[in-house]
């Protein structure tokens, strides 16, 4: 009887565990796709009958009761869910193509988000693709839709096309956004740069989610000493998919061309001191500003040698900017108190 080597057994056990997880995932994925197609079939019947006026207006409620009575263990046959099924069949009318699309592999709750928050088929497919690729939760999917990720992703003005190799410039551009939505910080527009930085670090999970997949936090106020002079990078990240450092500088004012010079200096510094040329792609810099003149940004980036991008940030689109600051609220309260005496 041959001996079982400890190392060999450990490796085999690890491989078998991995295979069990993979098999479970495949079973779950196929079961989910089967359920999605079932829901499409029910929705298609409802859509067809409604279009031909074959059934009355109360048919959805009646069908929900009858299906629930026949399958009491199933919880997906409410009249509200049946209406979503009909919308699903109308949104993706070609059943044969559904299994080839990302939507077939998404949880039903995610599909409901796509149906209720989006109207265009291209938008629905785009968000479904990103959802499946990045493994978003339903709340993250809802957030990405509500903050218009598709319109913002890769939209920052940059000089990547001239400062990086063509293939690398396209990759670097993909990790930019314009604007960045920072409403989760719950701060007002008069916040200082240090307060903005503090809140971003305190809410680092939300910050990383807004930056996008692949970002890893390295540190804040990262110190560099050059011949006795001290310099500090606001925020430093590493993109684990693109294998590059990303320098992020914050400005709570309108973009000034001098900001590009400062950011370019920090990018050159990180590229020289931290980057391993044999392993890492060139370092890039992203400047987040409160406001910017697009033409001024374009001229400033054209004169920069380091790869830079400039984005505007929003604290809370359409809402937060209109809120009074904490100091203003205190003044209002004190004034009211004086009038009441």
Rosetta blueprint (number, residue, H / E / L):
1 X L
2 X L
3 X L
4 X L
5 X L
6 X H
7 X H
8 X H
9 X H
10 X H
11 X H
12 X H
13 X H
14 X H
15 X H
16 X H
17 X H
18 X H
19 X H
20 X H
21 X H
22 X H
23 X H
24 X H
25 X H
26 X H
27 X H
28 X H
29 X H
30 X H
31 X H
32 X H
33 X H
34 X H
35 X H
36 X H
37 X H
38 X H
39 X H
40 X H
41 X H
42 X H
43 X H
44 X H
45 X H
46 X H
47 X H
48 X H
49 X H
50 X H
51 X H
52 X L
53 X L
54 X L
55 X L
56 X L
57 X L
58 X L
59 X H
60 X H
61 X H
62 X H
63 X H
64 X H
65 X H
66 X H
67 X H
68 X H
69 X H
70 X H
71 X L
72 X L
73 X L
74 X L
75 X L
76 X L
77 X L
78 X L
79 X H
80 X H
81 X H
82 X H
83 X H
84 X H
85 X H
86 X H
87 X H
88 X H
89 X H
90 X H
91 X H
92 X L
93 X L
94 X L
95 X H
96 X H
97 X H
98 X H
99 X L
100 X L
101 X L
102 X H
103 X H
104 X H
105 X H
106 X L
107 X L
108 X H
109 X H
110 X H
111 X H
112 X H
113 X H
114 X H
115 X H
116 X H
117 X H
118 X L
119 X L
120 X L
121 X H
122 X H
123 X H
124 X H
125 X H
126 X H
127 X H
128 X H
129 X H
130 X H
131 X H
132 X H
133 X H
134 X H
135 X L
136 X L
137 X L
138 X H
139 X H
140 X H
141 X H
142 X H
143 X H
144 X H
145 X H
146 X H
147 X L
148 X L
149 X H
150 X H
151 X H
152 X H
153 X E
154 X L
155 X L
156 X L
157 X E
158 X E
159 X L
160 X H
161 X H
162 X H
163 X H
164 X L
165 X L
166 X H
167 X H
168 X H
169 X H
170 X H
171 X H
172 X H
173 X H
174 X H
175 X L
176 X L
177 X E
178 X L
179 X L
180 X E
181 X E
182 X L
183 X H
184 X H
185 X H
186 X L
187 X L
188 X L
189 X L
190 X L
191 X L
192 X L
193 X H
194 X H
195 X H
196 X H
197 X H
198 X H
199 X H
200 X H
201 X H
202 X H
203 X L
204 X H
205 X H
206 X H
207 X H
208 X H
209 X H
210 X H
211 X H
212 X L
213 X L
214 X L
215 X E
216 X E
217 X E
218 X E
219 X E
220 X E
221 X E
222 X E
223 X E
224 X E
225 X E
226 X E
227 X L
228 X L
229 X E
230 X E
231 X E
232 X E
233 X E
234 X E
235 X E
236 X E
237 X E
238 X E
239 X E
240 X L
241 X L
242 X L
243 X L
244 X E
245 X E
246 X E
247 X E
248 X E
249 X E
250 X E
251 X E
252 X E
253 X E
254 X E
255 X L
256 X L
257 X H
258 X H
259 X H
260 X H
261 X H
262 X H
263 X H
264 X H
265 X H
266 X H
267 X H
268 X H
269 X H
270 X H
271 X H
272 X H
273 X H
274 X L
275 X L
276 X L
277 X L
278 X L
279 X L
280 X L
281 X L
282 X L
283 X L
284 X E
285 X E
286 X E
287 X E
288 X E
289 X E
290 X E
291 X E
292 X L
293 X L
294 X H
295 X H
296 X H
297 X H
298 X H
299 X H
300 X H
301 X H
302 X H
303 X L
304 X L
305 X L
306 X L
307 X L
308 X E
309 X E
310 X E
311 X E
312 X E
313 X E
314 X E
315 X L
316 X L
317 X L
318 X L
319 X L
320 X H
321 X H
322 X H
323 X L
324 X L
325 X L
326 X H
327 X H
328 X H
329 X H
330 X H
331 X H
332 X H
333 X H
334 X H
335 X H
336 X H
337 X H
338 X H
339 X H
340 X H
341 X L
